[in-house]
Amino acid sequence: MAVIGSVLEGKYEILKLIGQGGMSKVYLAMDKRLNKQWAVKEIEKRAKDRNNEVIIQSAIAEANMIKRLDHPALPRIVDIIDERDKIFVIMDYIEGEPLDKILDEYGAQPQELVIEWAKQLCEVLDYLHTRNPSIIYRDMKPANVMLRPDGNLKLIDFGIAREFKEQNFADTVSLGTKGYAAPEQFGGKGQTDPRTDVYCLGVTLYHLLTGHNPCEPPYELYPIRYWNPQLSGGLERIIEKCTQLNPEDRYQSCAELLYALSHYEEFDDVYREKQKKKLRNFSVVAGAALFFLLTGIFGQVMAIQTNNADYNRMLQMAAKASSYTNKVDYYLQAIDIKPTENSAYIGLINTFKDDAAYTVEEEEKFKKKINPNLIKFRENPAYADLAFEVGKAYWYYYDYGKNEASDNQVTRMKSAIEWFEDAAHYGSPDKEYYEMATIYRDIGKFNQEILLQIEEAADKGKYKPYWENIKKLIDMIAKKPDENEIVKLELYRLTMYSIETYARKLKLDGVAERDIRTVFDAVKTATRDVPVTAEKTEAMKDSIIERFEVTEQAIANAYRE
């Protein structure tokens, strides 16, 4: 057990115990360098789970999984500390209350509030399900959802999440929380897939709406209006469909469930009766409807043309706007008109980059617009073009407040991975940027995973492919003489960082000293030749040049041994 007041790695001071489960303990810690609070999860290396399996491997797998993710409703892992008899995972400290505590204190929650929570949970689950490979959460319940002070939710505890494998016909172990878990999670009744999370979410909503815990008597799910007749009949039907025993009878995705929740009133008896009444009245006006048919078609065509005109007008006004605020507002309005078209999003991203910084606040505005439309947007062949541009914005410009350049650079790369992944996945190989997107993605994944691979002694053979990708990226940028100065300098800084940090590893992976020195010399020359036009890039250039001597020494030390 960690000692209160002790300091991990000379950096994380343990303040207090804030949580404890059968397999781990969670502490609140203060980062002494950044003056920031983190949650520290302590896991004994010899600890076993309820299946009597040593859990350290599952903990490492959980950490690996979360490190690849980037979503506002998911915690980040920032560090992993491996000691002789235990492992510490450093992650976001999430302020707020778990929903089970809110249920204990206040009972059933208001219907409209639960629906809003449900939409947020659908979005984050759909994000997990649309990763490649899909991630199935498998443990949705109120205790694993934190309500933050700003009203947004965070999903926690990835201890039993798994990546979906097409060939697996049944899960090998029974995992989940009885009462909330789907039938296929127990007794080898089938493989868990996105519909498993639909079931678990349905039971969670049942608990939140009725206040009745499915883990307690009567141990079955009654229609929600059995407990509260004032609840929506449409919402009752949605939850009943979520919690069908046969996965084929449930919503087939969280995106489908999200749509149903957004239109739950249409499933109400009152709404349906109104629709029937309208249908009865329809025969009275059928003749008139036929008369107006051609007029309607003409009106629809005109509406589409008006929509296009409004969209183009907003784009033109954004292009002409002289102030940052007006530009952003016009692009946001254009997105509202056509939420699955590229031009406004790209204009918005370019506006955000104009000051050489893509801030957390700007990221929030962008994600607020694109996230609700992402599933539909991916059907647009032009989506991959946007994904590539967004990936570059994160890679080169993302500014989340860190001061150390190397730390900020690695975080930017990690944040960009999912966008380059989408650019490669949804893009065509004949696109000009396709190869560059795959290289960016692979370099980002290397930096995301390498520390954990070093901890697991699984890093051998990873460095040479990484080095080859760095060289390819340098060659590609060299062929673009008009490339932005920040893009060039960030690449040269990454190259210096990689040589400085991994010179010995590169040698062990068979990279020749001459190869490294050739690249090093070329980057030194290219760095000096970059014309800078702003204080930020001038400082970047100076900082890279200052590292030349240290990088030279790193090469000499690695190949002298």
Secondary structure as GFF3:
##gff-version 3
##sequence-region A 1 561
A	DSSP	beta_strand	7	8	.	.	.	ID=ss1
A	DSSP	beta_strand	12	20	.	.	.	ID=ss2
A	DSSP	beta_strand	25	31	.	.	.	ID=ss3
A	DSSP	beta_strand	36	44	.	.	.	ID=ss4
A	DSSP	alpha_helix	56	67	.	.	.	ID=ss5
A	DSSP	beta_strand	77	82	.	.	.	ID=ss6
A	DSSP	beta_strand	86	92	.	.	.	ID=ss7
A	DSSP	beta_strand	97	98	.	.	.	ID=ss8
A	DSSP	alpha_helix	99	106	.	.	.	ID=ss9
A	DSSP	alpha_helix	111	129	.	.	.	ID=ss10
A	DSSP	beta_strand	135	136	.	.	.	ID=ss11
A	DSSP	three_ten_helix	142	144	.	.	.	ID=ss12
A	DSSP	beta_strand	145	147	.	.	.	ID=ss13
A	DSSP	beta_strand	153	155	.	.	.	ID=ss14
A	DSSP	beta_strand	162	163	.	.	.	ID=ss15
A	DSSP	three_ten_helix	183	185	.	.	.	ID=ss16
A	DSSP	alpha_helix	194	210	.	.	.	ID=ss17
A	DSSP	alpha_helix	224	227	.	.	.	ID=ss18
A	DSSP	alpha_helix	233	242	.	.	.	ID=ss19
A	DSSP	three_ten_helix	247	249	.	.	.	ID=ss20
A	DSSP	alpha_helix	254	262	.	.	.	ID=ss21
A	DSSP	three_ten_helix	264	267	.	.	.	ID=ss22
A	DSSP	alpha_helix	269	320	.	.	.	ID=ss23
A	DSSP	alpha_helix	324	337	.	.	.	ID=ss24
A	DSSP	alpha_helix	342	353	.	.	.	ID=ss25
A	DSSP	beta_strand	358	359	.	.	.	ID=ss26
A	DSSP	alpha_helix	360	370	.	.	.	ID=ss27
A	DSSP	three_ten_helix	371	373	.	.	.	ID=ss28
A	DSSP	alpha_helix	374	377	.	.	.	ID=ss29
A	DSSP	alpha_helix	383	397	.	.	.	ID=ss30
A	DSSP	beta_strand	398	399	.	.	.	ID=ss31
A	DSSP	alpha_helix	405	426	.	.	.	ID=ss32
A	DSSP	alpha_helix	434	455	.	.	.	ID=ss33
A	DSSP	alpha_helix	463	478	.	.	.	ID=ss34
A	DSSP	alpha_helix	485	508	.	.	.	ID=ss35
A	DSSP	alpha_helix	513	529	.	.	.	ID=ss36
A	DSSP	alpha_helix	535	546	.	.	.	ID=ss37
A	DSSP	alpha_helix	548	560	.	.	.	ID=ss38
###
